[in-house]
Amino acid sequence: MACALILLLFISILLGVGANSQSGLLNVPDDSVQSKSSSQSLNGGFGDNMSVTIKKGLVRTGDANWVISHFDLVELDPLMWSEAMAAAIKAAKPEAIVLGYLDSIGAKVTDSDWATINANESWFVHTSGGARITHTIFNFYLMDPASSGWRSHYISQRVNPYMTASFNGLFADDVWNQVSSYLDVLSGSPTAAKIASWHNDMKGFLTYANANITSGKLVLANSDEWDTNDYIVLVDGQMLESFIHAEWTSTLSVSDGLTWVNRLVSKCGTGKIVWAHSGTAYDGTSEQRAAMLKFCYAGFLLGFNDASFWGFNSWGGDDGAKGYYSLMDTALGLATGSYYAEQNVYMRNFTGGRALFNPSANTYVINLGGVYKLLDGTPVSSVTMYAYSGEIVLNTITWAKVMGVSSLAKVSGVNIEDVESIMGV
């Protein structure tokens, strides 16, 4: 009996028992959620708790081996020129999700099918005076998502001919929630009627795309429809671009991080693929950029499920990391519940540790209720959560496995193998 009590005490210390187990503020979906497109592998099934890491997405790439080594989902730009890269990735990593990029509402005079598009005036969005409208930054003509001709041409000529076995589906960009949000970057204003109908027009476009894309292929929309789920339920998933912090935004700027976490939770609740993509501009100090990386990562950990992916920056990012950071491979295990509020910050517990998230302008010292280790191996029983910061702490056993440690010193006559055997890890 005495030995058993000692063993239980040891396990309690290692796992930080006394760390709370309050119910979450929002109901985070179960980790087994899958996309409706069950024919596609989501690299799911968490299996060994100690080897579980998040699934990672990469925006564009110039190296198939980079994707094979580090990522689970990739968007290749453009769809029609990326077959060789897609084939190389799928040959070495069949479970990877490879999506081909194509703008949903943009056409350029340099496009190979421009002659056909140019000859169909009804496919374009117009001003009240009848003029075509262009995007003044990206230099594309604004196409009408309500046009049956544009819908048909987009899928039958721009998408399906390139949907080979190497691609899992389409990454449809610029699926705008409201065209009125982009008037400052358009050469002219659409008619009042078009502004009013835009959201429903885009819903019709997505419905058509999902129904008519090559059988078995995915449609993932990059949309700023963040606070409702009208679009995501019509297709197979959505990218949340600028999740917590955008790649083009200064490291010194902040956003309402908790709002983004709640958006992620809501999107995951649809059962579709959710790709949360964060980043930061290459400014500030290296320490500030690293802190932003961890802040966004911790926020993702609060709301993700097994159909979720996370990315930070892109292949061409100025920091030279090519979208991969070792933090992404932290093995936290299974989430044991939803995120919750405690000690003025937000937390989520995992079988291998805990994620902490402080989206406020205040600094708090957090009592962890037990001994954990930081990612560098430093043992801690409390952490300082600075303004707009995130932290990840690991149970001692988890940290040992992450660091490749085969055994730990015996404590009270109980060694690590005994504890692992009892815990089933």
Secondary structure, 3 states (H helix, E strand, C coil): CHHHHHHHHHHHHHHCCCCCCCCCCCCCCCCCCCCCCCCCCCCCCCCCHHHCCCEEEEECCCCHHHHHHHCCEEEECCHHHCHHHHHHHHHHCCCCEEEEEEECCEECCCCCCHHHHHCCHHHECEECCCCECEECCCCCEEECCCCHHHHHHHHHHHHHHHCCCCCCEEEEEEECCCHHHHHHHECCCECHHHHHHHHHHHHHHHHHHHHHCCCCCEEEEEECCCCCCCCHHHCCEEEEECCCCCCCCCCCCCCCHHHHHHHHHHHHCCCCEEEEEECCCCCCCHHHHHHHHHHHHHHHHHHCCCCEEEEECCCCCCCCCCCCCHHHHCCCCCECCCCEEECCEEEEEECCEEEEEECCCCCEEEEEEEEEECCCCCEEEEEEECCCEEEEEECHHHHHHHCCCCCCCCECCECHHHHHHHHCC
